[in-house]
Structures are given as C-alpha cells and as structure tokens.
Amino acid sequence: MTTFGIIGAGHIGSQVARAALAHGHQVVISNSRGPETLSALIAELGPNARAATAAEAGAAGDVVVVTVPLHALNQVPVEPLAGKIVLDTNNYYFERDGHISALDEGETTTSQMLQKHLPASKVAKAFNHITSGDITTDGLPAGTENRRALATASDFDDAAAFVTSFYDEIGFDTVNIGPLSQSWRVERDRPAYVVRQNAAELTENLAKANRLP
C-alpha cells in the first residue's frame, strides 16, 4: 500500500485519487482553497482519503502527485517533497499561464521546470496526456490486446519505474520517453496528446513530434 500525497484536487488530481484508492492505496489530497473545501470530495472518496494542506499532503505522501496549473508551480512546497518521487501531470497552456519564453523557444519543459523547483525530489511525467475521465475507465488487464499506453519520462530510473508499475496496476501499458528533456514529446498539440493509443502507436506518435510549431 502506497500513500499518495496529491497537490491539486481538480479533474486529474481527483481521478488519480480514485484510481489509487480503487487499488487499495491511501490518499491525502489538497487544493489551493483549504482542506475544509474538500469535504464533499472526501465523503465520496471514502475512509482511505483525507484532506490536508499542500505541505501536509506532500509530507504524508510516500509518492506525491503535483497537478496544479503551471503558473502556480512556485507555490508547490519544496521541503516536504525532498527525497520523494513526484509525478508531474502538467501541460503548458499560454492562454492560462501566460507566455513563458523558455517553453515557447523549446529551451526547457514543464517537468524540467518542476524538477528545478524541487531539486531534491525525483520528478516523473505522468497523466498529462489523458483526459481525466479516461483514467478510471480505460484501464485493461495486463496482456489485453490493444491495451492503452501512457508515457512517462524522468531523470531517475526508480521514478520512471514507479510510474510504470502504477500505470500497469490501474490498467495501462507504459512507454518510457527517457529523460525529462524529452517530455515535450507528449505535451499539448503533439501527436501523442490525449488520444487513445497502444504502446506501438504511442511510440510512433512520440517519434513524429516536433519540438516547435
């Protein structure tokens, strides 16, 4: 059993919580408005979930999921996440986040930005290229023909391995892109973004991706 600390209780965060709980894990979840605003969600999620502040969720999690808008990245607590695997679900939406020249010019990725913010953590890309509802409905048993695949990327082998294991547990194959510097291949407006694809198709779509428009 793993305790997931989830920072961000939006569509992706709440669905990752549901998936984790369905497989016997525990969840400590936070949002930007305070734990008291999550009472309805916690009532739905059940006794293995509780609400907390972002710092408390980070401290409680064996693994932490950061699923906040990119413009709020600097508000993610640093010290409670030190030494932990951190799953980054983010995408860059300039309409929401404002233009970030380093991303516009292909000099970094959203996951590298989070890794820089969390220098003592082990960041891995996860769940950024699947619509939230599919997280709990599209999973299939291992070995099923045409099983859906999701990608991960990390500078740390154990972080990528954790994502691979968790994906498999909740019903997805994995394609490992490599280091965080390659995680742009699965981000917004690329061929692999929010489409249903098996591992072979995902591999092809990752190869087709262009760094800049």
C-alpha positions as CSV (number, residue, x, y, z in Angstrom):
1,M,0.0,0.0,0.0
2,T,1.3,3.4,-1.0
3,T,0.1,6.8,0.4
4,F,-0.3,9.3,-2.4
5,G,0.0,12.9,-1.5
6,I,-1.9,14.8,-4.1
7,I,-1.4,18.5,-4.5
8,G,-4.2,19.7,-6.7
9,A,-7.8,18.4,-6.4
10,G,-9.0,19.3,-9.9
11,H,-10.1,16.8,-12.6
12,I,-6.8,15.0,-12.9
13,G,-5.9,15.0,-9.2
14,S,-9.3,13.7,-8.1
15,Q,-9.3,11.0,-10.8
16,V,-5.8,9.8,-9.8
17,A,-7.1,9.7,-6.2
18,R,-10.0,7.5,-7.3
19,A,-7.7,5.2,-9.3
20,A,-5.3,4.9,-6.4
21,L,-8.0,4.2,-3.8
22,A,-9.6,1.6,-6.1
23,H,-6.4,-0.4,-5.9
24,G,-6.0,-0.3,-2.1
25,H,-3.8,2.8,-1.6
26,Q,-4.3,5.7,0.6
27,V,-4.7,9.4,-0.4
28,V,-4.0,12.7,1.2
29,I,-5.3,15.5,-1.1
30,S,-5.1,19.2,-1.1
31,N,-6.2,22.2,-3.1
32,S,-5.5,25.9,-3.1
33,R,-8.5,26.9,-1.1
34,G,-8.0,24.8,2.1
35,P,-8.9,21.3,3.3
36,E,-12.3,22.4,4.6
37,T,-13.5,23.0,0.9
38,L,-12.8,19.3,0.1
39,S,-15.4,17.8,2.4
40,A,-17.7,16.6,-0.4
41,L,-14.9,15.0,-2.3
42,I,-13.6,13.2,0.8
43,A,-17.0,12.0,1.6
44,E,-17.2,10.5,-1.9
45,L,-13.6,9.0,-1.8
46,G,-14.2,7.3,1.5
47,P,-12.2,6.4,4.6
48,N,-8.8,5.9,3.0
49,A,-8.7,9.5,1.9
50,R,-8.3,12.7,3.8
51,A,-8.0,16.4,3.0
52,A,-4.9,18.5,4.0
53,T,-2.9,21.5,3.1
54,A,-0.4,21.2,0.3
55,A,2.5,20.9,2.7
56,E,0.7,18.3,4.7
57,A,-0.2,16.3,1.6
58,G,3.4,16.5,0.5
59,A,4.7,15.3,3.9
60,A,2.2,12.5,4.2
61,G,2.8,11.0,0.7
62,D,5.2,8.2,0.0
63,V,4.8,9.5,-3.6
64,V,3.5,12.9,-4.4
65,V,1.3,14.0,-7.4
66,V,1.7,17.6,-8.4
67,T,-1.3,18.6,-10.5
68,V,-1.6,22.4,-10.3
69,P,-1.6,24.9,-13.1
70,L,1.8,25.8,-14.4
71,H,1.5,29.4,-13.2
72,A,1.2,28.0,-9.6
73,L,4.3,25.8,-9.8
74,N,6.3,28.1,-7.5
75,Q,3.6,27.6,-4.8
76,V,4.4,23.9,-4.6
77,P,6.0,23.2,-1.2
78,V,9.7,22.1,-1.6
79,E,11.0,20.6,1.7
80,P,8.1,18.1,2.3
81,L,8.8,16.6,-1.1
82,A,12.5,16.2,-0.7
83,G,13.8,12.7,-1.5
84,K,10.4,11.6,-2.9
85,I,9.1,10.6,-6.3
86,V,6.9,13.3,-7.7
87,L,4.5,12.8,-10.5
88,D,4.1,15.8,-12.7
89,T,0.8,16.0,-14.7
90,N,1.3,19.5,-16.1
91,N,0.9,21.0,-19.5
92,Y,1.7,24.5,-20.7
93,Y,-1.3,26.5,-21.7
94,F,-0.1,30.0,-22.6
95,E,-3.8,31.2,-22.6
96,R,-3.9,30.3,-18.9
97,D,-0.3,30.5,-17.8
98,G,0.9,33.5,-19.8
99,H,3.7,33.1,-22.3
100,I,7.0,31.6,-20.9
101,S,9.7,32.2,-23.4
102,A,11.8,29.2,-22.4
103,L,8.9,26.9,-23.2
104,D,7.9,28.8,-26.4
105,E,11.5,28.5,-27.6
106,G,12.0,24.9,-26.7
107,E,14.7,25.5,-24.1
108,T,13.0,23.5,-21.3
109,T,9.9,21.5,-20.4
110,T,7.3,21.8,-17.8
111,S,8.7,18.8,-16.0
112,Q,12.2,20.2,-16.0
113,M,10.8,23.4,-14.5
114,L,9.2,21.4,-11.7
115,Q,12.4,19.4,-11.2
116,K,14.3,22.7,-10.9
117,H,11.8,23.9,-8.3
118,L,12.2,20.6,-6.4
119,P,15.9,19.9,-6.7
120,A,15.9,17.2,-4.0
121,S,12.9,15.3,-5.5
122,K,12.7,12.8,-8.3
123,V,10.2,14.1,-10.9
124,A,8.5,11.9,-13.4
125,K,6.0,12.9,-16.1
126,A,2.6,11.2,-15.7
127,F,-1.1,11.5,-16.6
128,N,-0.6,14.7,-18.6
129,H,-1.8,13.3,-22.0
130,I,-5.1,11.5,-21.0
131,T,-8.4,13.1,-20.3
132,S,-9.3,12.8,-16.7
133,G,-12.4,10.6,-17.1
134,D,-10.3,8.0,-19.0
135,I,-8.0,7.4,-16.0
136,T,-10.6,5.3,-14.3
137,T,-12.5,3.9,-17.3
138,D,-9.9,3.0,-20.0
139,G,-7.7,0.7,-18.0
140,L,-7.5,-3.0,-19.0
141,P,-5.7,-6.1,-17.6
142,A,-2.1,-6.6,-18.5
143,G,-1.7,-8.6,-21.7
144,T,-5.0,-7.4,-23.2
145,E,-4.7,-6.8,-26.9
146,N,-4.6,-3.2,-27.9
147,R,-4.2,-2.1,-24.3
148,R,-3.9,1.7,-24.0
149,A,-0.4,3.0,-23.3
150,L,0.7,6.1,-21.4
151,A,4.1,7.7,-21.4
152,T,6.5,8.7,-18.7
153,A,9.8,10.5,-18.6
154,S,12.3,11.1,-15.7
155,D,15.9,11.7,-15.0
156,F,15.6,9.0,-12.3
157,D,15.1,5.3,-13.2
158,D,13.3,4.5,-9.9
159,A,10.8,7.3,-10.6
160,A,10.1,6.0,-14.1
161,A,9.8,2.5,-12.7
162,F,7.2,3.6,-10.2
163,V,5.1,5.3,-12.8
164,T,5.4,2.2,-15.0
165,S,4.2,0.0,-12.1
166,F,1.3,2.3,-11.1
167,Y,0.2,2.6,-14.7
168,D,0.1,-1.2,-15.0
169,E,-1.7,-1.6,-11.8
170,I,-4.6,0.7,-12.9
171,G,-4.7,-0.8,-16.4
172,F,-2.2,0.9,-18.8
173,D,1.0,-0.1,-20.6
174,T,3.9,2.3,-20.5
175,V,6.3,3.9,-23.0
176,N,9.3,5.4,-21.3
177,I,10.4,8.5,-23.3
178,G,13.7,8.9,-21.4
179,P,14.9,12.0,-19.5
180,L,12.7,14.9,-18.6
181,S,14.3,16.9,-21.5
182,Q,12.3,14.6,-23.9
183,S,8.9,15.0,-22.1
184,W,7.8,17.7,-24.5
185,R,7.1,14.9,-27.0
186,V,3.9,14.0,-25.1
187,E,2.7,17.5,-24.3
188,R,0.0,19.6,-25.8
189,D,-0.5,19.8,-29.6
190,R,1.8,16.8,-30.2
191,P,0.5,13.6,-31.9
192,A,0.5,11.6,-28.7
193,Y,-1.6,14.1,-26.7
194,V,-4.9,12.9,-25.4
195,V,-5.5,10.2,-28.0
196,R,-6.1,6.6,-27.3
197,Q,-3.1,4.6,-28.5
198,N,-1.4,1.3,-27.7
199,A,2.3,1.1,-27.0
200,A,3.3,0.8,-30.6
201,E,1.1,3.7,-31.7
202,L,2.4,5.8,-28.8
203,T,6.0,5.1,-29.8
204,E,5.2,6.2,-33.3
205,N,3.5,9.3,-32.2
206,L,6.3,10.3,-29.9
207,A,8.7,10.0,-32.8
208,K,6.5,12.2,-35.0
209,A,6.5,15.1,-32.5
210,N,8.1,18.4,-33.4
211,R,9.7,20.5,-30.7
212,L,8.4,23.8,-32.0
213,P,5.3,24.6,-34.1
